[in-house]
Amino acid sequence: MLCTHWLAIAILFSLSACSIWETNEKQAHSPTSTVSDIKKLPVKIDQNIIERIHWEVSPVFPSGNDQMRGVTNKVGFIDAPFTANQDNKYMWHFWGDSIPEGKLTIVAVKKGSHKLAPAVTVDGKSVWTTGVPGGPNNGADAHIPSNMKLREPGTWALLVFLGNTYWDYVVIDVH
């Protein structure tokens, strides 16, 4: 009789574990919403991108009436300081004849670590992806406003993706 009880307990435990696994699988394969889920990175990161980062803070350059931090004539945002764990507004700008279409994804990598972190926030929640860039602004060919926050001070590279296309990176200091 004791063996029967243990067998029943083992079967129930096994069934509940399968149920939890199926629930997690369904969540992992559910359609993406307008704002990406922090648990699932929506773009593929080539390890070579991280290994090739030049860790000097990206330069500031003029565009329109503003100073941009980033890569001249390619990607940048209106320069504003980053303070750890503080949400702030940043306006991203893109230049070029063939800017990829799709939503903006920002993947942050901290110097000395290969750990990936979301930089964008929507309604105070950290996310990977935000909307699609709009038309020209401040001398750039496309732009999009965003909020960003990084939780730790240090030097960070912001890997910029438009749709599934890696565009470039911007290195910043977070105080």
N, C-alpha and C positions, 0 to 999 in steps of 0.2 A: 504494500500500500504506500509506503514512504517513497519508493522509486516512482510510482505513478504520479505522485504530487510533484516531484522534482522534474519529471518529464513534462508535465503540464506547464510548470513555471518556465522551463526552458523554451517550450514552443511559443508561449505567450510573449516572452522576451524577444524571441526571434521575429515574430510577427510585428511587434511594435517597432523594432529597429528597421525592418523593411519599410514600414509605413513612413517613418521619419526620413529615410533615404529617398523614397519616392517624392515626398513633399519638397525636399531640397532640390532634387532633379527638376521638378516642375518649375520651381522658382528660377533656377539657373537658365532654363530654356524659355521662359516667358517672354513675350514681345517687349522690346525696349520702349520706355516712355519718352516723353519729350526731354526729360532730364535723366541722364544715365544713372544707373544704380552704382553706388560706391563700391559694392562688392565685385562687380564685373568690369574689368578694364575693356573699353569698347574698341581699342585699337591694338595692333600688334607692335610691340617694341623690339626692334632689332638691337641686340646687345652691342653691335658695332657703333650705333648712335651714341650710346652712353660712354663707351670707351674712347670716342673721338671728341668728347666735350673739352673745349679749352676753358678752364675754370676761372678766367679773369672776368670780372663784372663787365657786362656788355656796355658799349659806349652810349652816350647820349648824343642825339643829332637833331637838328631843327627840321620841322615839317609844318607847313602852314604857320599858325601863330603859336605852336607848342613845341616843347622839347620831348622827343621820343627816346625811349631806351630800347635798344634791340639791334637789329641788323639793317643798316642803311639800305633803302630801296627794296626791302623785302618784308620785314615784319618788325613791329615795335608797338609799344603802348605809351600813352602819355605818362611821362616820368613822375612817379610819386613814391615816397618811401614805403618800405614794407616793415611792419612791426609784427613780431611773432604773436600768433593767436588773435590778431586783430583784422577784422573784415574791412576791406576798403574797395572803392570803385576804381576801375582801370578801363581805359578805352583802347582796345586793340586796333591796329591798323595794318593793312596788307598792301603791298605794291607788286605789280607785275601784269604781264599780258595774259598769263595763263594761271590765275589763282585757282586752286582746286575748289570745287563746289562741295558743300556739306557743312555739317555742324562743327563748331570749334571745340576741340578737346585739348586741354592743357594737362600734361603729366609732369609732375615735379620730381626731381631727383636731387637728393642732398649730397653735396661733395663728401667723398669718403664712404659713401653708402650706395648700394645699388637698389635700395628700397624705393619703390614708386609710391607717390602720394598724389591725391587730387588737389588741385590748387583753386579751382573755381568753386564758388558758393552760390547757391540759389536759395533764397529765403532762409539764410543762415546755415543751410545744410551743405556739407562738402560733397561735390559731385565731380565727375570727370568731364562732362560735356555740357555745353550750353547751346544757344541758338546758332543760326546761320548768319554770317556777315552780310551787311547791307552795302549800299553803294558808296561812292566816293565821300571823303571827309578829310579835312586838314592836309590836303595834298596827297593823300593816299587813294588807291583805287577801290578799296573796300574797308569797312570798319565794323566793329561790334563792341558794345559796352559789356562789361562783366564785373562781377565782384570776385575778389580772390583773397585767400587767407592761407598762410602756412603756419603750422603749429609750433615749429622750432626755429630758433635763430641759427644763422649760418649762411653759407653760400649754397645757392640752389640753382639748378638749370630747369627752365620751364620749356619742355618739349612741346612744340606747337603742331597740332594736326588739324587739317581741314578735311572733313569726311574721313576717309581711311588713309589719306596721304600725309606723310610726314613733311612739314614745310621747313622748319628750322628750329633753333632754340635761342632763348634769351637767358643770360646768367644774371642773377640778382643777389644782393646781400639782404638778409632778413635780420633786423636788429631785435 
